[in-house]
Amino acid sequence: MKKKKKSPHSLLAYRAEEALKRAVAKAIAEHQRQGIPIAIWRDGKVVRVPPDQITVRDVEANYLISNKKRK
């Protein structure tokens, strides 16, 4: 039975998701810093969150990239 190779597209997807999470965290932090509320979707409605209630999460990558050459 052959092993499935991980496609390079899956690595690209991980990197894209990581970049998106960092961009969102940066935008939320900027809103908090400037005192601008953010709009979120909660319980089927749009809700404005005041800057003093905004929580900025630290986004870290949970993916490890191997340096091994694939055959």
N, CA, C and O atoms as a CHARMM CRD file, in Angstrom:
* protein
*
  284
    1    1 MET  N      0.83600  -1.17600   0.00000 PROA 1      0.00000
    2    1 MET  CA     0.00000   0.00000   0.00000 PROA 1      0.00000
    3    1 MET  C      0.88900   1.25100   0.00000 PROA 1      0.00000
    4    1 MET  O      1.84700   1.34000   0.76800 PROA 1      0.00000
    5    2 LYS  N      0.56500   2.19800  -0.85600 PROA 2      0.00000
    6    2 LYS  CA     1.34200   3.42700  -0.96600 PROA 2      0.00000
    7    2 LYS  C      0.89800   4.43100   0.09000 PROA 2      0.00000
    8    2 LYS  O     -0.28200   4.53700   0.42300 PROA 2      0.00000
    9    3 LYS  N      1.87100   5.15400   0.59900 PROA 3      0.00000
   10    3 LYS  CA     1.55700   6.23700   1.53600 PROA 3      0.00000
   11    3 LYS  C      1.16800   7.47100   0.73900 PROA 3      0.00000
   12    3 LYS  O      1.73700   7.75200  -0.31600 PROA 3      0.00000
   13    4 LYS  N      0.20000   8.19600   1.25300 PROA 4      0.00000
   14    4 LYS  CA    -0.18600   9.44300   0.59300 PROA 4      0.00000
   15    4 LYS  C      0.82800  10.52200   0.93700 PROA 4      0.00000
   16    4 LYS  O      1.18800  10.70500   2.10000 PROA 4      0.00000
   17    5 LYS  N      1.27500  11.21800  -0.06400 PROA 5      0.00000
   18    5 LYS  CA     2.16400  12.35500   0.16400 PROA 5      0.00000
   19    5 LYS  C      1.31600  13.56600   0.50400 PROA 5      0.00000
   20    5 LYS  O      0.23400  13.75900  -0.04900 PROA 5      0.00000
   21    6 LYS  N      1.81700  14.37200   1.41600 PROA 6      0.00000
   22    6 LYS  CA     1.13000  15.62400   1.72100 PROA 6      0.00000
   23    6 LYS  C      1.34600  16.56800   0.55400 PROA 6      0.00000
   24    6 LYS  O      2.47000  16.76600   0.09100 PROA 6      0.00000
   25    7 SER  N      0.28400  17.12800   0.10400 PROA 7      0.00000
   26    7 SER  CA     0.41200  18.01900  -1.04600 PROA 7      0.00000
   27    7 SER  C      0.97200  19.36200  -0.59100 PROA 7      0.00000
   28    7 SER  O      0.74800  19.77800   0.54600 PROA 7      0.00000
   29    8 PRO  N      1.69000  20.03200  -1.46600 PROA 8      0.00000
   30    8 PRO  CA     2.20200  21.35700  -1.10600 PROA 8      0.00000
   31    8 PRO  C      1.07200  22.34600  -0.85900 PROA 8      0.00000
   32    8 PRO  O      1.26900  23.37900  -0.21900 PROA 8      0.00000
   33    9 HSD  N     -0.12000  22.02200  -1.37500 PROA 9      0.00000
   34    9 HSD  CA    -1.25800  22.91000  -1.15500 PROA 9      0.00000
   35    9 HSD  C     -1.69000  22.90800   0.30200 PROA 9      0.00000
   36    9 HSD  O     -2.16900  23.92800   0.79700 PROA 9      0.00000
   37   10 SER  N     -1.53100  21.77600   1.01100 PROA 10     0.00000
   38   10 SER  CA    -1.92200  21.74300   2.41300 PROA 10     0.00000
   39   10 SER  C     -0.99000  22.63100   3.23900 PROA 10     0.00000
   40   10 SER  O     -1.44000  23.29500   4.17300 PROA 10     0.00000
   41   11 LEU  N      0.29800  22.64800   2.90600 PROA 11     0.00000
   42   11 LEU  CA     1.23600  23.53000   3.59100 PROA 11     0.00000
   43   11 LEU  C      0.86700  24.98700   3.31700 PROA 11     0.00000
   44   11 LEU  O      0.90700  25.82500   4.21700 PROA 11     0.00000
   45   12 LEU  N      0.51500  25.27400   2.09200 PROA 12     0.00000
   46   12 LEU  CA     0.09100  26.62300   1.73200 PROA 12     0.00000
   47   12 LEU  C     -1.16500  27.02200   2.50200 PROA 12     0.00000
   48   12 LEU  O     -1.29800  28.17000   2.92600 PROA 12     0.00000
   49   13 ALA  N     -2.07900  26.08200   2.68200 PROA 13     0.00000
   50   13 ALA  CA    -3.31000  26.35700   3.42900 PROA 13     0.00000
   51   13 ALA  C     -3.00200  26.68900   4.88500 PROA 13     0.00000
   52   13 ALA  O     -3.60300  27.60200   5.45100 PROA 13     0.00000
   53   14 TYR  N     -2.07000  25.95800   5.49600 PROA 14     0.00000
   54   14 TYR  CA    -1.68000  26.25000   6.87900 PROA 14     0.00000
   55   14 TYR  C     -1.08000  27.64700   6.98700 PROA 14     0.00000
   56   14 TYR  O     -1.40100  28.40600   7.90100 PROA 14     0.00000
   57   15 ARG  N     -0.21400  27.97200   6.04900 PROA 15     0.00000
   58   15 ARG  CA     0.42900  29.29300   6.08100 PROA 15     0.00000
   59   15 ARG  C     -0.59100  30.40800   5.84000 PROA 15     0.00000
   60   15 ARG  O     -0.51300  31.46900   6.45900 PROA 15     0.00000
   61   16 ALA  N     -1.53500  30.16800   4.95400 PROA 16     0.00000
   62   16 ALA  CA    -2.57100  31.17000   4.68100 PROA 16     0.00000
   63   16 ALA  C     -3.44600  31.37900   5.91300 PROA 16     0.00000
   64   16 ALA  O     -3.78100  32.51300   6.25700 PROA 16     0.00000
   65   17 GLU  N     -3.81200  30.29100   6.57300 PROA 17     0.00000
   66   17 GLU  CA    -4.63600  30.39900   7.78400 PROA 17     0.00000
   67   17 GLU  C     -3.88500  31.15000   8.88200 PROA 17     0.00000
   68   17 GLU  O     -4.46100  31.98600   9.57700 PROA 17     0.00000
   69   18 GLU  N     -2.61500  30.85000   9.02800 PROA 18     0.00000
   70   18 GLU  CA    -1.78800  31.53000  10.02000 PROA 18     0.00000
   71   18 GLU  C     -1.71300  33.03300   9.72800 PROA 18     0.00000
   72   18 GLU  O     -1.84700  33.85300  10.63700 PROA 18     0.00000
   73   19 ALA  N     -1.50300  33.38500   8.47400 PROA 19     0.00000
   74   19 ALA  CA    -1.42400  34.79500   8.08300 PROA 19     0.00000
   75   19 ALA  C     -2.75300  35.50200   8.33700 PROA 19     0.00000
   76   19 ALA  O     -2.77300  36.64900   8.78200 PROA 19     0.00000
   77   20 LEU  N     -3.85600  34.82300   8.05500 PROA 20     0.00000
   78   20 LEU  CA    -5.17200  35.40900   8.28000 PROA 20     0.00000
   79   20 LEU  C     -5.41300  35.65300   9.76700 PROA 20     0.00000
   80   20 LEU  O     -5.91800  36.71000  10.14700 PROA 20     0.00000
   81   21 LYS  N     -5.06100  34.69200  10.60300 PROA 21     0.00000
   82   21 LYS  CA    -5.24500  34.85300  12.05200 PROA 21     0.00000
   83   21 LYS  C     -4.41400  36.01700  12.59000 PROA 21     0.00000
   84   21 LYS  O     -4.87600  36.78400  13.43400 PROA 21     0.00000
   85   22 ARG  N     -3.17900  36.13800  12.09000 PROA 22     0.00000
   86   22 ARG  CA    -2.33000  37.24600  12.54100 PROA 22     0.00000
   87   22 ARG  C     -2.88700  38.59900  12.08800 PROA 22     0.00000
   88   22 ARG  O     -2.83500  39.57800  12.83100 PROA 22     0.00000
   89   23 ALA  N     -3.41700  38.64500  10.87300 PROA 23     0.00000
   90   23 ALA  CA    -3.98300  39.89400  10.35900 PROA 23     0.00000
   91   23 ALA  C     -5.20500  40.30300  11.16800 PROA 23     0.00000
   92   23 ALA  O     -5.38300  41.48400  11.46600 PROA 23     0.00000
   93   24 VAL  N     -6.04000  39.34800  11.52300 PROA 24     0.00000
   94   24 VAL  CA    -7.23200  39.65400  12.33100 PROA 24     0.00000
   95   24 VAL  C     -6.81800  40.14700  13.71600 PROA 24     0.00000
   96   24 VAL  O     -7.36700  41.12900  14.21400 PROA 24     0.00000
   97   25 ALA  N     -5.85500  39.47200  14.33900 PROA 25     0.00000
   98   25 ALA  CA    -5.38200  39.89100  15.65500 PROA 25     0.00000
   99   25 ALA  C     -4.79700  41.29900  15.60500 PROA 25     0.00000
  100   25 ALA  O     -4.99900  42.09800  16.52000 PROA 25     0.00000
  101   26 LYS  N     -4.07500  41.59400  14.53200 PROA 26     0.00000
  102   26 LYS  CA    -3.48100  42.92900  14.37000 PROA 26     0.00000
  103   26 LYS  C     -4.57500  43.99200  14.19900 PROA 26     0.00000
  104   26 LYS  O     -4.48300  45.07700  14.77400 PROA 26     0.00000
  105   27 ALA  N     -5.61100  43.67700  13.40500 PROA 27     0.00000
  106   27 ALA  CA    -6.70900  44.62800  13.19200 PROA 27     0.00000
  107   27 ALA  C     -7.47800  44.86800  14.48500 PROA 27     0.00000
  108   27 ALA  O     -7.85800  46.00100  14.78000 PROA 27     0.00000
  109   28 ILE  N     -7.70800  43.81200  15.25600 PROA 28     0.00000
  110   28 ILE  CA    -8.42700  43.95800  16.52600 PROA 28     0.00000
  111   28 ILE  C     -7.60800  44.79500  17.50400 PROA 28     0.00000
  112   28 ILE  O     -8.15100  45.66200  18.18900 PROA 28     0.00000
  113   29 ALA  N     -6.30600  44.53700  17.57000 PROA 29     0.00000
  114   29 ALA  CA    -5.43300  45.31700  18.45700 PROA 29     0.00000
  115   29 ALA  C     -5.42200  46.78900  18.05500 PROA 29     0.00000
  116   29 ALA  O     -5.40100  47.67100  18.91400 PROA 29     0.00000
  117   30 GLU  N     -5.43700  47.05400  16.75200 PROA 30     0.00000
  118   30 GLU  CA    -5.45500  48.43600  16.27200 PROA 30     0.00000
  119   30 GLU  C     -6.76200  49.13700  16.66300 PROA 30     0.00000
  120   30 GLU  O     -6.74600  50.30500  17.05200 PROA 30     0.00000
  121   31 HSD  N     -7.86700  48.44300  16.56400 PROA 31     0.00000
  122   31 HSD  CA    -9.15200  49.01400  16.99100 PROA 31     0.00000
  123   31 HSD  C     -9.11400  49.34900  18.47600 PROA 31     0.00000
  124   31 HSD  O     -9.57600  50.41300  18.88900 PROA 31     0.00000
  125   32 GLN  N     -8.57000  48.44900  19.27200 PROA 32     0.00000
  126   32 GLN  CA    -8.48600  48.68400  20.71600 PROA 32     0.00000
  127   32 GLN  C     -7.60000  49.89000  21.00700 PROA 32     0.00000
  128   32 GLN  O     -7.94300  50.74000  21.83000 PROA 32     0.00000
  129   33 ARG  N     -6.46600  49.95500  20.33100 PROA 33     0.00000
  130   33 ARG  CA    -5.50700  51.04900  20.55800 PROA 33     0.00000
  131   33 ARG  C     -6.10200  52.40400  20.18400 PROA 33     0.00000
  132   33 ARG  O     -5.85200  53.40200  20.86000 PROA 33     0.00000
  133   34 GLN  N     -6.89800  52.44100  19.09300 PROA 34     0.00000
  134   34 GLN  CA    -7.46900  53.70200  18.63000 PROA 34     0.00000
  135   34 GLN  C     -8.80900  54.02700  19.29400 PROA 34     0.00000
  136   34 GLN  O     -9.36400  55.10500  19.07800 PROA 34     0.00000
  137   35 GLY  N     -9.33100  53.09300  20.10400 PROA 35     0.00000
  138   35 GLY  CA   -10.59400  53.34300  20.78800 PROA 35     0.00000
  139   35 GLY  C    -11.80900  53.19100  19.88900 PROA 35     0.00000
  140   35 GLY  O    -12.83300  53.83600  20.11600 PROA 35     0.00000
  141   36 ILE  N    -11.70800  52.35300  18.87900 PROA 36     0.00000
  142   36 ILE  CA   -12.80500  52.13700  17.93500 PROA 36     0.00000
  143   36 ILE  C    -13.45200  50.78600  18.25000 PROA 36     0.00000
  144   36 ILE  O    -12.74300  49.78600  18.36100 PROA 36     0.00000
  145   37 PRO  N    -14.76800  50.73200  18.39500 PROA 37     0.00000
  146   37 PRO  CA   -15.42300  49.44100  18.65200 PROA 37     0.00000
  147   37 PRO  C    -15.31400  48.51400  17.43700 PROA 37     0.00000
  148   37 PRO  O    -15.15200  48.97100  16.30500 PROA 37     0.00000
  149   38 ILE  N    -15.40600  47.21000  17.69100 PROA 38     0.00000
  150   38 ILE  CA   -15.42100  46.24200  16.60000 PROA 38     0.00000
  151   38 ILE  C    -16.82200  45.64800  16.50300 PROA 38     0.00000
  152   38 ILE  O    -17.54700  45.57400  17.49500 PROA 38     0.00000
  153   39 ALA  N    -17.18700  45.23500  15.32100 PROA 39     0.00000
  154   39 ALA  CA   -18.47600  44.59100  15.10100 PROA 39     0.00000
  155   39 ALA  C    -18.24600  43.09200  14.93600 PROA 39     0.00000
  156   39 ALA  O    -17.39800  42.66700  14.15100 PROA 39     0.00000
  157   40 ILE  N    -19.01200  42.29400  15.68600 PROA 40     0.00000
  158   40 ILE  CA   -18.90700  40.83600  15.60100 PROA 40     0.00000
  159   40 ILE  C    -20.29900  40.24200  15.44200 PROA 40     0.00000
  160   40 ILE  O    -21.30500  40.91200  15.67500 PROA 40     0.00000
  161   41 TRP  N    -20.34100  38.99300  15.04800 PROA 41     0.00000
  162   41 TRP  CA   -21.59500  38.26500  14.90300 PROA 41     0.00000
  163   41 TRP  C    -21.77700  37.40800  16.15600 PROA 41     0.00000
  164   41 TRP  O    -20.95000  36.54200  16.43900 PROA 41     0.00000
  165   42 ARG  N    -22.86500  37.64800  16.91300 PROA 42     0.00000
  166   42 ARG  CA   -23.11400  36.89300  18.13900 PROA 42     0.00000
  167   42 ARG  C    -24.59300  36.55900  18.22300 PROA 42     0.00000
  168   42 ARG  O    -25.43900  37.45200  18.16300 PROA 42     0.00000
  169   43 ASP  N    -24.91100  35.27400  18.36400 PROA 43     0.00000
  170   43 ASP  CA   -26.29300  34.80900  18.51500 PROA 43     0.00000
  171   43 ASP  C    -27.20100  35.29600  17.38400 PROA 43     0.00000
  172   43 ASP  O    -28.34600  35.68000  17.61900 PROA 43     0.00000
  173   44 GLY  N    -26.68200  35.27400  16.16600 PROA 44     0.00000
  174   44 GLY  CA   -27.48500  35.63700  15.00600 PROA 44     0.00000
  175   44 GLY  C    -27.67200  37.12800  14.80600 PROA 44     0.00000
  176   44 GLY  O    -28.49200  37.54600  13.98800 PROA 44     0.00000
  177   45 LYS  N    -26.92600  37.93000  15.54000 PROA 45     0.00000
  178   45 LYS  CA   -27.04400  39.38800  15.41600 PROA 45     0.00000
  179   45 LYS  C    -25.66200  40.02800  15.37000 PROA 45     0.00000
  180   45 LYS  O    -24.68400  39.46600  15.86400 PROA 45     0.00000
  181   46 VAL  N    -25.59900  41.19800  14.77500 PROA 46     0.00000
  182   46 VAL  CA   -24.36400  41.97900  14.77800 PROA 46     0.00000
  183   46 VAL  C    -24.30300  42.75800  16.08100 PROA 46     0.00000
  184   46 VAL  O    -25.25300  43.44800  16.45100 PROA 46     0.00000
  185   47 VAL  N    -23.17700  42.64000  16.77100 PROA 47     0.00000
  186   47 VAL  CA   -22.98900  43.29900  18.06800 PROA 47     0.00000
  187   47 VAL  C    -21.72400  44.14800  17.99800 PROA 47     0.00000
  188   47 VAL  O    -20.70100  43.70100  17.47900 PROA 47     0.00000
  189   48 ARG  N    -21.79300  45.35900  18.51600 PROA 48     0.00000
  190   48 ARG  CA   -20.60800  46.22200  18.60100 PROA 48     0.00000
  191   48 ARG  C    -19.96800  46.05000  19.96700 PROA 48     0.00000
  192   48 ARG  O    -20.61900  46.20800  21.00000 PROA 48     0.00000
  193   49 VAL  N    -18.67500  45.72100  19.95500 PROA 49     0.00000
  194   49 VAL  CA   -17.93100  45.52600  21.19500 PROA 49     0.00000
  195   49 VAL  C    -17.11300  46.78800  21.45700 PROA 49     0.00000
  196   49 VAL  O    -16.28100  47.17000  20.63300 PROA 49     0.00000
  197   50 PRO  N    -17.34800  47.44200  22.60900 PROA 50     0.00000
  198   50 PRO  CA   -16.57900  48.65500  22.93500 PROA 50     0.00000
  199   50 PRO  C    -15.09200  48.34000  23.09800 PROA 50     0.00000
  200   50 PRO  O    -14.73400  47.22000  23.46000 PROA 50     0.00000
  201   51 PRO  N    -14.23400  49.30900  22.83700 PROA 51     0.00000
  202   51 PRO  CA   -12.78200  49.08300  22.90000 PROA 51     0.00000
  203   51 PRO  C    -12.29600  48.57900  24.26200 PROA 51     0.00000
  204   51 PRO  O    -11.33500  47.81200  24.32900 PROA 51     0.00000
  205   52 ASP  N    -12.94900  49.00000  25.34200 PROA 52     0.00000
  206   52 ASP  CA   -12.50400  48.56600  26.67300 PROA 52     0.00000
  207   52 ASP  C    -12.87200  47.10300  26.95600 PROA 52     0.00000
  208   52 ASP  O    -12.38800  46.53000  27.93200 PROA 52     0.00000
  209   53 GLN  N    -13.71200  46.49800  26.12600 PROA 53     0.00000
  210   53 GLN  CA   -14.08500  45.09400  26.29900 PROA 53     0.00000
  211   53 GLN  C    -13.42500  44.17400  25.27300 PROA 53     0.00000
  212   53 GLN  O    -13.66200  42.96600  25.27600 PROA 53     0.00000
  213   54 ILE  N    -12.60000  44.74300  24.40200 PROA 54     0.00000
  214   54 ILE  CA   -11.92100  43.95000  23.37200 PROA 54     0.00000
  215   54 ILE  C    -10.76000  43.18800  24.00300 PROA 54     0.00000
  216   54 ILE  O     -9.94400  43.76000  24.72700 PROA 54     0.00000
  217   55 THR  N    -10.69900  41.89100  23.71800 PROA 55     0.00000
  218   55 THR  CA    -9.60200  41.05400  24.17900 PROA 55     0.00000
  219   55 THR  C     -8.77000  40.65700  22.96600 PROA 55     0.00000
  220   55 THR  O     -9.27800  40.05500  22.02000 PROA 55     0.00000
  221   56 VAL  N     -7.48300  41.00100  23.00400 PROA 56     0.00000
  222   56 VAL  CA    -6.58400  40.66300  21.90500 PROA 56     0.00000
  223   56 VAL  C     -5.86700  39.38200  22.27200 PROA 56     0.00000
  224   56 VAL  O     -5.20900  39.30000  23.30900 PROA 56     0.00000
  225   57 ARG  N     -5.99600  38.37600  21.41000 PROA 57     0.00000
  226   57 ARG  CA    -5.34600  37.08500  21.64400 PROA 57     0.00000
  227   57 ARG  C     -3.98700  37.06200  20.96000 PROA 57     0.00000
  228   57 ARG  O     -3.80500  37.63800  19.88700 PROA 57     0.00000
  229   58 ASP  N     -3.04200  36.39000  21.59500 PROA 58     0.00000
  230   58 ASP  CA    -1.72600  36.19400  20.99300 PROA 58     0.00000
  231   58 ASP  C     -1.81800  34.99600  20.06200 PROA 58     0.00000
  232   58 ASP  O     -2.13600  33.89200  20.50200 PROA 58     0.00000
  233   59 VAL  N     -1.54800  35.20200  18.79700 PROA 59     0.00000
  234   59 VAL  CA    -1.66400  34.13600  17.81100 PROA 59     0.00000
  235   59 VAL  C     -0.30300  33.51500  17.59200 PROA 59     0.00000
  236   59 VAL  O      0.65300  34.20100  17.23100 PROA 59     0.00000
  237   60 GLU  N     -0.21600  32.19200  17.81600 PROA 60     0.00000
  238   60 GLU  CA     1.01900  31.46300  17.56600 PROA 60     0.00000
  239   60 GLU  C      0.74100  30.32700  16.60700 PROA 60     0.00000
  240   60 GLU  O     -0.34100  29.73900  16.61100 PROA 60     0.00000
  241   61 ALA  N      1.71300  30.03200  15.80000 PROA 61     0.00000
  242   61 ALA  CA     1.56600  28.92000  14.86500 PROA 61     0.00000
  243   61 ALA  C      1.75700  27.60700  15.61500 PROA 61     0.00000
  244   61 ALA  O      2.66800  27.47600  16.43300 PROA 61     0.00000
  245   62 ASN  N      0.89600  26.64400  15.33000 PROA 62     0.00000
  246   62 ASN  CA     1.00500  25.32500  15.93700 PROA 62     0.00000
  247   62 ASN  C      1.51600  24.29600  14.93700 PROA 62     0.00000
  248   62 ASN  O      1.37600  23.09200  15.15100 PROA 62     0.00000
  249   63 TYR  N      2.10000  24.76700  13.86200 PROA 63     0.00000
  250   63 TYR  CA     2.52000  23.87300  12.80000 PROA 63     0.00000
  251   63 TYR  C      4.03900  23.79500  12.76800 PROA 63     0.00000
  252   63 TYR  O      4.73100  24.80500  12.89200 PROA 63     0.00000
  253   64 LEU  N      4.53900  22.58700  12.60100 PROA 64     0.00000
  254   64 LEU  CA     5.97000  22.37500  12.46600 PROA 64     0.00000
  255   64 LEU  C      6.25000  21.97800  11.02600 PROA 64     0.00000
  256   64 LEU  O      5.53700  21.15700  10.44800 PROA 64     0.00000
  257   65 ILE  N      7.27600  22.55700  10.46200 PROA 65     0.00000
  258   65 ILE  CA     7.64600  22.25300   9.08900 PROA 65     0.00000
  259   65 ILE  C      8.93800  21.46700   9.11700 PROA 65     0.00000
  260   65 ILE  O      9.94500  21.92600   9.65400 PROA 65     0.00000
  261   66 SER  N      8.90600  20.29700   8.54400 PROA 66     0.00000
  262   66 SER  CA    10.06400  19.42700   8.51700 PROA 66     0.00000
  263   66 SER  C     11.02100  19.86600   7.41500 PROA 66     0.00000
  264   66 SER  O     10.59200  20.28900   6.34100 PROA 66     0.00000
  265   67 ASN  N     12.31100  19.76500   7.68600 PROA 67     0.00000
  266   67 ASN  CA    13.32600  20.10200   6.69100 PROA 67     0.00000
  267   67 ASN  C     13.76600  18.88200   5.90600 PROA 67     0.00000
  268   67 ASN  O     14.66400  18.97300   5.06800 PROA 67     0.00000
  269   68 LYS  N     13.14300  17.73600   6.16700 PROA 68     0.00000
  270   68 LYS  CA    13.50400  16.50500   5.46900 PROA 68     0.00000
  271   68 LYS  C     13.09900  16.60900   4.00500 PROA 68     0.00000
  272   68 LYS  O     12.05800  17.17100   3.66400 PROA 68     0.00000
  273   69 LYS  N     13.93900  16.06000   3.16200 PROA 69     0.00000
  274   69 LYS  CA    13.60700  16.01500   1.73800 PROA 69     0.00000
  275   69 LYS  C     12.69900  14.82400   1.49500 PROA 69     0.00000
  276   69 LYS  O     12.93600  13.73000   2.00700 PROA 69     0.00000
  277   70 ARG  N     11.67900  15.04600   0.72400 PROA 70     0.00000
  278   70 ARG  CA    10.74900  13.96500   0.39200 PROA 70     0.00000
  279   70 ARG  C     11.21300  13.25800  -0.85800 PROA 70     0.00000
  280   70 ARG  O     11.75200  13.87100  -1.78000 PROA 70     0.00000
  281   71 LYS  N     10.99900  11.97600  -0.87300 PROA 71     0.00000
  282   71 LYS  CA    11.38400  11.18300  -2.04300 PROA 71     0.00000
  283   71 LYS  C     10.23800  11.04100  -2.99200 PROA 71     0.00000
  284   71 LYS  O     10.37700  10.40400  -4.03600 PROA 71     0.00000
